[in-house]
Amino acid sequence: MKNIKIEKRNRLKKKIRSKIFGTSEKPRLSVFRSNKFIYAQLIDDEKGMTLASASDVKINKGKKHF
C-alpha cells in the first residue's frame, strides 16, 4: 500500500516539474515540510544550482505551530 502512495507522489511531482522551470531572474521556490522541520530553497534550473536555502532546524525556543 505504501509503495503505491510513493509511486503516485513521484508521478505527480514529475508532472508538475515538467511545467515549472526556474531562471536566475525568477528562481524556482522549493519547499519541503517534514513532521518536525520546514526547508526552503531558491533554485536556478538553467545553471543547475541552489541560490539560497533556509530551514528552521536550529530554532530551539518556543513551539512551532503548523
Secondary structure, 3 states (H helix, E strand, C coil): CHHHHHHHHHHHHHHHHCCCCCCCCCCEEEEEECCCCEEEEEEECCCCEEEEEEECCCCCCCCCCC
